[in-house]
Amino acid sequence: MKEENEARNENIRRMFSRTAGLAVGLIYPRRCPICDKPVKPAGGLICAECSGIPVRISGPACRKCGKPLRDGNAEYCDDCIRQRHVFESGAAVFRYRSVQNAIYRFKYSGRAEYAVFFGREMAIKLESLCEEEGWRPDVLVPVPIHRERLQRRGYNQAELLSREITKRTHIPTESGLLFRTKNTKPLKSQSVSDRKNSLNGAFTAISVADNSKSIIIVDDIFTTGATIDACAGALYGAGAHSVHFLTLAIGALDGWMA
């Protein structure tokens, strides 16, 4: 009898939750992450006519950072040939230019709701990496932002993405393992060497527990890898066994990737 009552109460809670969700959706319709208009048809995460705009990473990719390769016979991109990375390997979901405006609104215009669609796509990518590449992550660690930036923005977009991935994959998000202790200037216009210098000592990690040895760093964009390298270095120093990364999008300094 007790189990039947608990099951009935759980069904009632789910019904009210769905009803509340529908009501909120009618008053505050979800915006499409691509066109930023209310999603059509209603109830989706992205407009049907916008779903083909984000360009997914496919075909030959760098075995280190996951950037698309122009030469199908190559194993590594030019960036990874020129510089040594700290992380083990990584991957991304979309080509940066195809979601550039969406990411800008997500980070700077309060469009936190985009995280649901983006996080779902990242979770699907991670599931395929676990199956095809043998990734076996213990935890997800979002790239932290400095407390001053967090106060201005109101949220850390990387943490929102990570928690959405957790909902689908059940791999826990541990936002308390890594901290940003240095409020760096925006890295977008900086060279590779300047980025590394800016990020020197920018992150610190607490001791990694035995059940958190294999880590995936989660972020929105990968360009040069300077941020991921700085985070990976801190995590390795705290006892991590392996550090990979997964980002929403990936771009290149030379701009050849559309």
N, C-alpha and C positions, 0 to 999 in steps of 0.2 A: 504493500500500500504506500509506504514512504517513497519508494522508487517511482511509483506511478504518479504521485503528487509532484515530485521533483521534475519528472519529465513533462507533465502538464504545465507546470509553472515556467519551465524553460521555453516551451512552445509559445506561451502567452508573451513572455519577454521578447522573443524573436518577432512575434507578430506586431507588438507595439513598436519595436525598433524599426521594422520595415515601414510601418505606417508613418512614424515620425520622419524617417528618411525621405519618404515620398512628399510629405508636407513641406519639409525644408527645401526639397528640390523644386517644388512649385513656386515657392517664395523667392528662393535664391538659386536659380538654375545653374548647374555646373557649366563652367566655361571650357570650351575646347582649347587644348594647349597649343594648337596651331593657328587658328583664326581668332581666338579669344572671344568668340561669340557663344551664346548658349548652345550647348551640344544638340545637334540634330542627327538622328531622332533622339528625343529626350530619353534619359536613362542610361545613355552610353557614357564613355569616358573621352571620346574623340568623335568629331563629326565624320559621318560616313564619307563625305566628299573630301575630307582632309586626311583620311587614314593613309593614303598613298604618298603623302608629301614627305614625311620623315624617311630618309634613306638609311636603311639598315646596312651594317657592315656585312659584306658577303665576299666570297671569293678568296684569293690568296691574301694572307695577312701576316704581318711580322710576328715571328714566334716569341718575341720578347714583349712588345707593347701592344700588339694587336692592330696597328695601323694597316690600312689596305696597301697592298704592294702593286706597283705598276708592272713589275717584272714577276711573272708567275713562277719563275724558276728560282727566285731569290728566297732566302730564309728570313732575312732581317731588313728592316727599313734603313735608310741612310742615317737617320738620327741615332738609331741604336748601334749602328756600326761605328759612328763617330764618338759616342760617349758610353761610359759604363754605368749601368743602373744598379741600384741597390735591391729593388724588388725582384722577385723571381720571374713573374710574368704577369700579363694583364690582358684585358679585353674591354671593348665598349659596345654599345648597342647601335648608335647612330653616327653618321657622318655629321660633323659639327655644323657645317653651313646649312644643312637641311633643317636644323632645329635651333639655329642661332637666336632668332628673335624670341622663340618660346623660352629658351633658357634665360635670356635677359629678363623677361617678365617674371619668370619663376623666382629669380634671385632678387630683383630690385623693384618689382611692382606689386609685391604682395600676393602673387598667384600661387600660394602654397598648395591649392587644390590640384595643381598639375602633377603633384607628387604621386597621386594615385595611379594615373596612366603611366607615367614614366617609371615608377617603381615596379609596376606590373611587368613592363617590358624588360626591365633589368632582371627581374626574378626569372622570367622565361629564359633569358640569356644565361643566367647562372646555372639553371637546371641543365641546360645543354652542355655547359662547360664541365659540370660535374660528371655527366654521362660520357661525354666524348673525350675530355682531356684528363679526367681522373682527379679533378679538384675535390678535396675533402675538407672544407672549411669547418672550423670549430665555432668561429664567431665572425661577425661583420663589424668593422670599426669605421664609422664615418669620419672623414677629414674634419677636424674641429675648426671653428672660426673664433677669432679673438672675442672676448666678452664685450668689448666696446662695439664691435660690429654686430654682435648678436643683439645687443640692446637696441641698436638703430633698426635692424632688419626685423627683429621679432622672432626669427627662427633660423636654424641652420639647414639649408636646403639639402646638404649631404645626409644629415640625420633623418630628414623626412623620407628621402629615397630609401635609406637603409631600413627604416622601420616598415616601409611598404614591402620591401623584399622579404623581411622577416615574416610578415603576415602570410605570404604564399609558401615560402620554403621552410619556415620554422627554424631557420638558423638564427640564433639570438644576435641582436644588436647590442654591442657594448660601447656606449658613448663615453664611459668613464675610464677607459684605458689610455686614451690619448688626449693631450691638452695642448692648446696653442698659447704659448707664453709670450710671443712677440707679435705685435700688431704691424705686419708688413704692409708696404705700399702695394697697390694693385700691380700684378705681375704681367698683365697683358702686353704692355709695350716694352718690356725688358728683354734683353738678350738671355741666352741660356746661362752664361756665366753670371750675369747680374741677378738672375732669379736664384741661382744656387747661393750666392753671397747673401741675398736678402733673407733666405730661408735658413741660413746657418744658425742653429740654436733656437729655431722658432717653435719646435715641438718637443714635448717631453712625455714619456710614458711611464705608467706605474708597472710594477712587476707583473708579468704575465703568468696567470695560473696554469696549472698542468692541463686543464681542459680548454685552454685558449691558445694552444701552441700554433695552430694553423689559422692564419688571419687573412681576411679579404678586406682591403681598404676600399671604401665606397666614396665616390665623389661625382660631381656633375660633369667635369671636363678634364680630359688629358690632352696636353699639348707637348711640352718638352719633357715632362716627367719629374720636374724639379720638386714639386710639392709631394708627389707620391714617394719619391726617393727620400725626402726629409722625414716623412712619416714612417716609412719602412725602417730607416736607420734607427729611429727612436724605439720602435717596437722590437727590432732585433736586439737592441741594447737592453731591453727589459725582459728578454728571454723567449721571444717568439721563435718558433722553429722554421716556419715558412710564411712569407708574406706575398700575396698576389693582390691585384686590384681589379675593380670593376667600375667603369664610369658610364654615365649616360651617353656621352658623346666623345668623339676624339677628333682632333684637328692637327694641323701642321703649321709650322712657322712659315714655310715657303708658299703656303696657300694653294697648292695644287689640288688638294682634295675638295671636291665640290660638295 
